[in-house]
């Protein structure tokens, strides 16, 4: 029995039968404990990564609030098949659910393998499940020697240009919310540089509760996203000025900023503000010091297709390819996060500079609309000399030890020179294992405890991005 066989097996299970099912807990709202969530065949990073097909997940009503696990769990509960016209759209439901066991995460970061599902036992077999008692599988724990790495970690950070490749720190998103501190947490934790991102498609995207997804819900008016982009860059500039953050635009200013204190690279999540006009890229570089551009976000825009929607344009468009070439000439880092595999393939064929994929994590078999990427997807970035930022949603990584493990899996896939940190700070819809720059020494300690040598950890913490940024901007 495996998840692809779900519909065929459950059709034979009577309502109210006691069953057991293995999968990943996917919360539909931010909280530490949950009595309502979905069970999915692979870990999800945010609502937009939930399966679009309701038959590919199970709605769970727990008997009591359960702590979120970043490892697969075996649940026991009463089975219910919902009507095809259920208002919420779900097909299957597990009621009065309890966790029977927490299972080890597969070493390759993949979704559930057939071996793991079979080893979990009694998946959708009511008679066996009813007779079998709980079988606890020890959850992996943090290394007892991790604390001893903390002082070494602080020394490492002092010698490293640490970088968060993707961040919305300071509540830079929106237009009215007051800013929160960015410089102080960076200074206290030792974070040297943050790629601080505005979001270019905000006016036309929504979190749809009934679909548990982030989607573009309307077509923008002509000029709307250009005007929004200008206001958003102004807000980023205002935050930078008020908190006296240095703005890095090339290798020389990067070196200077490291001596002066916390610094930012001005970044855009989505190139929607261009509205198909390449001259606006020149304007953003000259006016707002844009040096890091993510091509797409949650809207299929003029540049190409996105992971969370069905492909419409065959990947990167001709205009998108022109933007990549222009970024190369202007010294702007090209970020292909949220783009489809086909978009990444064409971007890699066009670029003359290393690519960045700023925030994701590894899955052996990502779902059709997942924000996670496969090893083959990751290797395309690595072959350009680029960097992949690993993000820390608690739905995937419960703590810093698990996060370091996820980083290690990506290093195993693409090599030590091609992995970095992309926190998506204050941009995630779920809690995060790394959600404050004051945690940086703890993260560095977790990397050392996971077996990375100091020079290797230094590359992950920022050295790899510094290399890419320098190669791009000069």
N, C-alpha and C positions, 0 to 999 in steps of 0.2 A: 504494500500500500504506500502510495506517495501522493503528494498534493495534486498532481495532474489527474489522479484517479478519483478525486474527491466526489464529484457529482455522481459517478456511477456507483460508488460504495454507499453513500449516505441515502440514496434512493431506497435502499433496502432496510434502513434502520428505522424502527418504529419510534414515534414520539414518546418522550419520557423515558426512553431506554437510558441506562447509565453507560456512558462511553468515556473513553480517554482519547485525547488528541494532543499532538505535539506541534508546537510552532512558536513564533515570536509575538510577544505582547506589543500591540501598537495602540497607544492611547490616542484619544480624539480631542483631548484638551490637556493643558499643562497642569500637572499636579504630581505630588510625590507618591500618592497611593490612589488606586483606581478600583472601583467596583463595576465600571463599564469600560470596555475596550474591545479591540478587534484582535483576532489571532490570525497571523499571516504566515505564508510559507518561507519568508526571508525577512530579515530586519529591515525596518523602514526608518528613514531619517526625519520625515516630516509628513504632514497630511497629504501633500501633493504626491507623495510616493506610495500612498495606499493603493491597493489594486483597484483600477477603474471598474473591473468586472466584479460585481458583488458575489458571484459564486466562487471567487478565488480567495475569500476570507470568511471567517466565522465571527458573528457578533456574540460577545461574551458578557453575561451578567453574573458577576461573582457573588458568592454568599456573603463576603465581607470585603472591604477595601484591601487590595493586594499591592505590595511594593513592586514597583517597576523593575523588571529584570532585563539586562542586556544580553542574556543567554537564553537559548531555547528552553521552554518549560513544557512539562506534561501536565495538562489539565484534566480533571475529572468533573463531570457534571451530567445534567439531564439534557438529552438531545431534543431539539425541536426543529422541524422543517417549517419555514415560514411560507405564507401564501405568495404566489408569483406577483401579486399586486400589493405587497407590503409597502406602506407609505414611505418607509425609510430606504427601501430598495434591497435590503439584505435577504439572503435565501436561507441561511442556516443560523441556528442560535444554540448556544450552550448556556444553560441556566444553572444557578446555584453552584457555580464552578469553584473549584479549589485547586491549588497547585499540589500535585502529587510529587513532583521532582523537578529540580533544576538540572539541566543537562550541560555537559561541556560544549562550548562553542566549537564548530569545526575549525581546524587549524588554518584552512585557506580562506576563511572569511566568507564562505559561500552560504547559500541558503541550505535548507535541510537536504542532506543526501539520503538516498534510499537506504544506505547502511544505517544511518542514524535513526531514521524513522522506524526501521524494523527492530533495532536494538531497544527502542523505547517501549515496545511491546503493547499489545492490546489496543491498537489504534482502530477505533470503530468496531470493536468486537464486544458487545454488551455482556455476554455471559462471562467472558474471561475478566473483563474489567470489574464486574460486580464481585467476583470471587477473590481478586488479587488485592493484597494489602499494599500500602504505600511503599515505594522503593526509593529511598533517598540517594541521590547521586551527589557527592560533595561538590559544591561550587568552588571554582578556582579562587584562590585567595591571593592577596598581595604578598610579595616576597618579604619575609621578616627582616631582610637586610636593607630594605629600602631607606629607612631613616638614616643609615650611615652614609648614604649618597648625598644628603642634603647640602652639606658644606662643600663637597666637590661640585655640586650643581651650581651653587652661588659663585664659586670661582670660575666655572665654565661660562656662566652668563656674563660675568664681568669681562671676559675675553672675547665675547661673541657679539656680532651685530644681529640681535634677535629680531625676528620679523613675524608678524601676523599677516598672512597674504590676503585675508579677506575679513573685513570687520565693519560693523556699523556702530562702534563704540560711541558713548556719549549721547545716545539717543539722537543721532544725526538724522535719522529718518523722520518723515513727517514735516510739518510746517509750524506747529504751534507748541509742541511739547518742550518744556525747558530742558536745556542740556544737563547732562550729568558729567561727573569728572572723568576725563580720559588721561590727562597728564599725570595726575597723582598715582593712580594704580600702575601706570606704565613705569614711572620712576621707582616706585616701591618694589615692584616685581622684577625690574630690570629689562622690560620690553623696550627695545630701542626704536623700532619702526613699525607702523601700522598702515596697511593699505586701507584707507578710510573711504567707504563707498557710499555714494548716493544710489538711489534706485530709480531707474529711468522710466519704468512702466507703471508706477504706483497708481496713477489716476484711473487706470483701466483694468486693474486686477483686483480680485476679491477672494477672501477665504469663504468658500461656500460650505456651510455647515452640513447641508443635506448630502453633499458629495464628498465631504472631508478632503477637499482639494483646493489648491490655489489655482485659479484660472483667470484668463482674460475674459471679462464678461461683457465687453462692448468694444466697438471700433472707435479709436480716438478721432476727435475732430481735427481737421487740418491745422497745424501749428500748435496744437494743445500740448504735445509731448516735448516740443522744442521749448515752449514757454515754461513748462514744468521743469525741464532740465536746467534752465537758467536759474530758476528759483532754488532748485536743489543744490546746485553748485554754490550759490550764494550762501546757503545755510551751512554747507561744509566749510566754506571760507570763514564764516562768522564764528563757528566753533573753534577753528584753528587759531583765529586772532584772539578770541577771548581767553583761551587756555595757553596761549603763547607756545604753540607747537611749531616746530620748524617744518617747512615744506621741502621735500626732497624732489629734485627734478633730474639729477644726473649723478654720476659717480663722485664728482667733486663735492656736491652738496650733501651727499650721503656721508662722506668722510667727515665733513664739518659738523653735520647734525649729530653724529655719534659722540662727538666731544661735548656738544652743547646740551644735549638732553633729548627728551622724547620728540619724535618726528613722525610725519605722515607722508605717504604717497597719495595724492588725490586720485581717486578711483571712481569708476562708474559701473554699476551692475546693470548691464543692458545698454545698447547703443541706440535705443529707441528715439532719443532726442535728436538724432541726425535726420530722421524722417526721410531717408533716402538721399540726403544731400551731403556730399563728401566735404564741402567747404566748411561745414559746421564742425568737423573733426579738427581742422586747423584752428577754428575759433576757440574750441574747448581747450586745446593745448595752449594757445597764446593767452587767453583770458583767464582761465581757471587753473592752469598748470596741470591739466590732466596728463597722467603718465601711466595709467593702468586702465585698460578698457576691456570689460567683459562684453562679448558680442550680443548675447541673448539672455533673457531672464524667463519670465513666465508668460510671455506673449510671443507667438510666432511673428517675428518682425521682418523688416526688409532685408535682414542679413542672413536669416536661415531658420532651421527647424530646432525645436527644443525637445528635451528628453521626456517631458511630462505631457506632451500632446502627440497625436498621430502626425507623422511626417506629411508635409504639404509641398515642400519645395526641393526635395531631393538632397537636403543637407545645407551646405553653405551656398548662398546665391552668388551671382556674378558681382552684385554690389557688395556683398559680404567679403568676397575675395579682394575687391578693390580697397575696402576698409583695412583688411589685413596688410596689404602692400603699403598703404599710406601710413599705417601705424609703424611699420618697419622703417620707413623713411623719416618719420617725425620723432622716432625714439619713444614710442608708447608701447608698453607691454601688452601683448594680446592674450586675453583670458578666454578660454573656451568652455568654462563651467556652464552647465545647463544645456549645452549644445548636444545634438545627437552624434552618434558614432560617425555617420556620414559627414556631418559638418566638421568634425574633428579631422577626419581623413583628408578632406579637401583643404582645410586650413593648414594642415601640416605639409601638404604638397605645394602650397603657395608661399608660405612664410620663409623668410631668410634669417629670422631670429628665433630663439627658443620660445615655445609656447608655455603658457601656464594654465593649469586647470585648478582653480583656487580652492574649491571646497567640495569634497566628496569623500567616499571611502570605497573599499574593495568588496566586490561580490563575484563569486565564480560564475553565477548565472543571474544577473540583474533582471528584475521584472520588466515587462514591456514599457512601463511608464516610470521606472525607478530613477532616482537621482544618483544611485550608486553606479559604479563602472566595473567592467570586467578587466582581467589582466591584459587582454589584447588592446582594449581601449586605452589603458594606462600606458602601455608600451609605445603607442603612437606619440604620446607627449614626450616620453623619455628619449625617443629617437631624434627629436628636434633639439635635444639638450635641455629640455624644459623641466618644470617642477609641478608636482601634484600636491596640493594642500589637503591634508586630512582634517575633516571637521569632527566635532565631539558631541553630537546629539546623545542624550542619555538613553534614547530608544535603541541606540546601537552600542554605546560604551557607557557602562554604569558608573565608572570612576576613572581616575587617571591611570591606574594600572591597566585597565581594559583598553583605554585610549592608546597607551603606549604599545599595547599588543596589536591594535589595529594599524598603527604606524609601521610596526615591524613587518606585518603581513604585506603592506605595500612596498616596503624596502625589499622584501624577498622577491616580489614580482618584478620590480623595475630597477633596483639598485639604489645604493645609498646616496647617489648624487642627484636624485630626482624626486625627493619627498620633502615636504615642508609642513607648516602649520597653517591651517585656514579655519579660524574659529567661528566665522559667521556671527561674531559677538553682537548680541541684541537683535539678531535677525532670525533666530530659530524660533519655531513654534513650540518646542519642547524644552525642558531643562537640559543643561549641558554639563558634561564632565569637566570642561574647562570654560568657565564663564566669567573670570575676573583675572586681569593681568597680574594681580598679586600672587596668583597661583603658579606663575612661571617657574620659580625654583622647584616647586613640587613636581611640575611636569618634567623639568630637566632631570630631577632625581628619579622619576619613574622611567625615563628613557635609559638612564645609567643602570637602574635595577633590572631593566629588560635585557641587558647585555650589550648595549651600544657602548663603544669606546668614546671617550670625551670628544675626539675630533669628529666622529660620526654623529654624535648628538649635536655638536655645533653646526654641522651641515643642515640637519633637520630643523633646528631652532632658528635658522636664518641664513646660514652660509650659502645654501643652494639658491635661494631667491636673490640674494645680493649678487651672485654670479650672473643670473639671468638678467637682472635689472641693469647691471653694468654693461653686459653685452648688448642690451637693447638701446640704452640711452647714451652710452659713451661717457 
